[in-house]
């Protein structure tokens, strides 16, 4: 190895991050080259002191009161806000719809989604739950843009397929493997958590395919979707 | 005690360190405040996933903050031109360097170009491995090594100059 090459690898060598054969090559060079051996010793000493200096500076830090206040207020607002689909009014309608659907199944009635949608109160929700109707959240339309990014962790695989961004809502379609139906998505944008407005899910090919509608996000903003601790980051169009 | 109160009981003692960690990574206080706010909300929503009890909170919270900051850096770095380390002059270090006070260390680090400051802070403040830094900043491992090499040379020169100035003033 040449001196220049060795010096570039010194940081990795000093922390034992090189593969064994490279460790041996650097070590062999240092045993023969006094200048590089001296450089390695100095870099080790300098790195330790640099680390101590930075950590001491961080330990002496104080969060400015205005920043702390802003964070506390923001978190307080988020802590109090519940997604619309968990709010009492929405839950009551969902409960009525569920009872209605069970009754339908018990009576072995078969109604197309279009007819269900015309029924009072529970119609549109029942149609939505059965996967049909005009208000089908699954149907993002041709304006949706492909994302096709995925992340894995903790036995969960999250794949983000498509995004539809309008002035009224940001709708994301994704699938999750290894997660229960009830897992709630979280979308974070430049200004913090974006409220979840609606959620629908269906099983498809052994996967849970979810369509989540959030409050609108500005164009060209970087957002992160997190489900069960697994996150995918992408930009809005 | 509500979840919010439990969260803040653990969070407040760490806030100063977290703020300066974000400042060190991002290089300015305005972005540090925004990143800390985003990371805090993110952490609060994942608070029930904290494993290891209150003792694990500082490292857990810091990890979320560092991830938030590196995501911001990645986005920011897409518009930064490629460095030319060959433009930098070769400086040989004299032996027996005594690093100045921690304020001077930070002043020297913050004066570095963003490309160099970020790898120095992730390496020497956050103790990240080189390949983890490469993944966090979405740059090749070789680039991390060359940036670190260049950054250390620049820091040595800067800190030696400061020492020289201080000695001259005495």
Boltz contact constraints between the chains, C-beta under 6 A:
constraints:
  - contact:
      token1: [A, 8]
      token2: [B, 145]
      max_distance: 6.0
  - contact:
      token1: [A, 8]
      token2: [B, 149]
      max_distance: 6.0
  - contact:
      token1: [A, 11]
      token2: [B, 148]
      max_distance: 6.0
  - contact:
      token1: [A, 12]
      token2: [B, 130]
      max_distance: 6.0
  - contact:
      token1: [A, 17]
      token2: [B, 129]
      max_distance: 6.0
  - contact:
      token1: [A, 17]
      token2: [B, 130]
      max_distance: 6.0
  - contact:
      token1: [A, 42]
      token2: [B, 93]
      max_distance: 6.0
  - contact:
      token1: [A, 49]
      token2: [B, 99]
      max_distance: 6.0
  - contact:
      token1: [A, 50]
      token2: [B, 124]
      max_distance: 6.0
  - contact:
      token1: [A, 51]
      token2: [B, 124]
      max_distance: 6.0
  - contact:
      token1: [A, 53]
      token2: [B, 99]
      max_distance: 6.0
  - contact:
      token1: [A, 53]
      token2: [B, 102]
      max_distance: 6.0
  - contact:
      token1: [A, 53]
      token2: [B, 105]
      max_distance: 6.0
  - contact:
      token1: [A, 54]
      token2: [B, 124]
      max_distance: 6.0
  - contact:
      token1: [A, 54]
      token2: [B, 125]
      max_distance: 6.0
  - contact:
      token1: [A, 56]
      token2: [B, 102]
      max_distance: 6.0
  - contact:
      token1: [A, 57]
      token2: [B, 102]
      max_distance: 6.0
  - contact:
      token1: [A, 57]
      token2: [B, 106]
      max_distance: 6.0
  - contact:
      token1: [A, 58]
      token2: [B, 17]
      max_distance: 6.0
  - contact:
      token1: [A, 58]
      token2: [B, 20]
      max_distance: 6.0
  - contact:
      token1: [A, 58]
      token2: [B, 21]
      max_distance: 6.0
  - contact:
      token1: [A, 61]
      token2: [B, 16]
      max_distance: 6.0
  - contact:
      token1: [A, 61]
      token2: [B, 17]
      max_distance: 6.0
  - contact:
      token1: [A, 61]
      token2: [B, 19]
      max_distance: 6.0
  - contact:
      token1: [A, 61]
      token2: [B, 20]
      max_distance: 6.0
  - contact:
      token1: [A, 62]
      token2: [B, 16]
      max_distance: 6.0
  - contact:
      token1: [A, 63]
      token2: [B, 15]
      max_distance: 6.0
  - contact:
      token1: [A, 63]
      token2: [B, 16]
      max_distance: 6.0
  - contact:
      token1: [A, 63]
      token2: [B, 19]
      max_distance: 6.0
  - contact:
      token1: [A, 67]
      token2: [B, 33]
      max_distance: 6.0
  - contact:
      token1: [A, 68]
      token2: [B, 15]
      max_distance: 6.0
  - contact:
      token1: [A, 71]
      token2: [B, 37]
      max_distance: 6.0
  - contact:
      token1: [A, 71]
      token2: [B, 40]
      max_distance: 6.0
  - contact:
      token1: [A, 74]
      token2: [B, 37]
      max_distance: 6.0
  - contact:
      token1: [A, 75]
      token2: [B, 41]
      max_distance: 6.0
  - contact:
      token1: [A, 75]
      token2: [B, 44]
      max_distance: 6.0
  - contact:
      token1: [A, 78]
      token2: [B, 41]
      max_distance: 6.0
  - contact:
      token1: [A, 79]
      token2: [B, 4]
      max_distance: 6.0
  - contact:
      token1: [A, 186]
      token2: [B, 45]
      max_distance: 6.0
  - contact:
      token1: [A, 188]
      token2: [B, 42]
      max_distance: 6.0
  - contact:
      token1: [A, 192]
      token2: [B, 38]
      max_distance: 6.0
  - contact:
      token1: [A, 192]
      token2: [B, 41]
      max_distance: 6.0
  - contact:
      token1: [A, 193]
      token2: [B, 41]
      max_distance: 6.0
  - contact:
      token1: [A, 222]
      token2: [B, 75]
      max_distance: 6.0
  - contact:
      token1: [A, 229]
      token2: [B, 49]
      max_distance: 6.0
